[in-house]
Amino acid sequence: MTQNKMTARQRRQALSTDKREAVVQELEAIGAGEVTDVINWDEFGQVALTASDQLPERARRSIKKVKVTPNQFGNQIEVEMHDKIAALRLLAKHRGLLEPNSDEQRPSMIGINVTGPKTTTYEVSDGEDKKRD
């Protein structure tokens, strides 16, 4: 169906699907991001940042904040990443991985019909018993 022939509802649904996919891609990037994409260190503890133009796409998406603080020894650099566990939890929930299999966990439904005994009522009047059903 061409764009011109799509109804407004179909366009909204397509846009909504695109937005959902974009959110999923962002969450996947955050979940896959690794600190070693951004910084690396050697056996002597020398830390080096990866140049911003050499960062993988997932690393750029997973960085929350970069803070540079000048001090007497040079610059102190802090890199804060987005919460990986939160992103993975949202992805797992979106894909239904956090919900137990509903067929296996659901209790069985058993129909039970309860029928009581047939009752008989007696009416007492003037000393005589009259049976009534």
C-alpha positions as CSV (number, residue, x, y, z in Angstrom):
1,M,0.0,0.0,0.0
2,T,1.4,3.4,-0.9
3,Q,1.9,6.2,1.5
4,N,-0.9,8.2,-0.1
5,K,-3.5,5.4,0.1
6,M,-2.7,4.7,3.8
7,T,-5.4,5.8,6.3
8,A,-4.4,8.1,9.2
9,R,-4.7,5.1,11.5
10,Q,-2.4,3.0,9.4
11,R,0.2,5.8,9.3
12,R,0.0,6.1,13.1
13,Q,0.4,2.4,13.6
14,A,3.4,2.3,11.2
15,L,4.9,5.3,13.1
16,S,4.2,3.6,16.4
17,T,5.9,0.4,15.2
18,D,8.9,2.4,14.0
19,K,9.2,4.2,17.4
20,R,8.9,0.9,19.3
21,E,11.6,-0.6,17.1
22,A,13.8,2.5,17.8
23,V,13.3,2.1,21.5
24,V,14.2,-1.6,21.3
25,Q,17.4,-0.8,19.4
26,E,18.4,1.8,22.0
27,L,17.8,-0.7,24.8
28,E,19.8,-3.4,22.9
29,A,22.7,-1.0,22.5
30,I,22.7,-0.1,26.2
31,G,22.4,-3.8,27.1
32,A,25.3,-4.7,24.8
33,G,27.5,-1.7,25.7
34,E,30.8,-2.5,27.5
35,V,33.0,-0.2,29.4
36,T,36.0,-1.5,27.4
37,D,34.3,0.1,24.3
38,V,35.0,3.4,25.9
39,I,38.2,3.0,28.0
40,N,41.0,0.5,28.2
41,W,43.9,0.0,30.5
42,D,47.2,-1.8,30.5
43,E,49.0,-4.1,33.0
44,F,50.4,-1.0,34.7
45,G,47.0,0.6,35.3
46,Q,47.5,3.3,32.6
47,V,44.0,4.2,31.4
48,A,43.2,5.5,27.9
49,L,40.0,6.7,26.4
50,T,38.9,5.6,23.0
51,A,38.6,8.6,20.6
52,S,35.0,9.6,20.1
53,D,35.2,9.1,16.4
54,Q,36.4,5.5,17.0
55,L,33.6,4.6,19.4
56,P,31.3,1.8,18.3
57,E,27.7,2.8,17.8
58,R,26.6,0.7,20.8
59,A,29.1,2.6,23.0
60,R,27.9,6.0,21.9
61,R,24.4,5.0,22.8
62,S,25.3,3.4,26.2
63,I,27.2,6.5,27.5
64,K,25.1,8.5,29.9
65,K,27.6,11.2,30.8
66,V,31.3,12.2,30.4
67,K,32.7,14.6,33.0
68,V,36.1,16.2,32.7
69,T,37.5,17.8,35.9
70,P,40.8,19.6,35.7
71,N,43.1,19.0,38.7
72,Q,46.8,19.4,39.6
73,F,47.7,16.2,37.7
74,G,45.8,16.9,34.5
75,N,42.2,16.1,33.8
76,Q,40.1,13.7,35.8
77,I,37.7,12.0,33.4
78,E,34.6,10.2,34.5
79,V,32.5,8.2,32.1
80,E,29.0,7.1,33.3
81,M,27.2,4.4,31.4
82,H,23.4,3.9,31.3
83,D,22.0,1.2,33.6
84,K,22.6,-2.0,31.8
85,I,20.5,-4.2,34.1
86,A,17.5,-1.9,33.7
87,A,17.8,-2.0,29.9
88,L,18.1,-5.8,29.9
89,R,15.2,-6.1,32.3
90,L,13.0,-4.0,30.0
91,L,14.1,-6.0,26.9
92,A,13.3,-9.3,28.7
93,K,9.9,-8.0,29.7
94,H,9.2,-6.7,26.2
95,R,10.1,-10.2,24.8
96,G,8.1,-12.1,27.4
97,L,11.1,-13.7,29.0
98,L,10.2,-12.6,32.5
99,E,6.7,-14.1,32.5
100,P,6.4,-17.8,33.3
101,N,4.8,-20.0,30.7
102,S,1.2,-19.3,31.4
103,D,0.1,-22.8,30.2
104,E,2.3,-24.6,32.7
105,Q,1.8,-22.4,35.7
106,R,-2.0,-22.0,35.5
107,P,-4.1,-24.2,37.8
108,S,-6.5,-26.6,36.3
109,M,-10.1,-25.6,36.4
110,I,-12.4,-28.4,37.5
111,G,-16.2,-27.9,37.4
112,I,-17.9,-29.1,40.5
113,N,-21.7,-29.3,40.8
114,V,-23.0,-29.6,44.4
115,T,-26.5,-31.0,44.9
116,G,-27.9,-31.1,48.3
117,P,-30.3,-33.7,49.7
118,K,-34.0,-33.4,48.9
119,T,-35.7,-31.7,51.8
120,T,-39.1,-32.4,53.2
121,T,-41.0,-29.8,55.2
122,Y,-43.5,-30.7,57.9
123,E,-46.1,-28.2,59.1
124,V,-47.5,-28.8,62.5
125,S,-51.0,-27.4,63.3
126,D,-53.7,-28.4,65.8
127,G,-51.7,-31.4,66.9
128,E,-51.8,-33.1,63.6
129,D,-48.7,-33.5,61.3
130,K,-49.3,-32.8,57.7
131,K,-46.7,-33.8,55.2
132,R,-45.8,-31.3,52.5
133,D,-43.4,-31.7,49.6
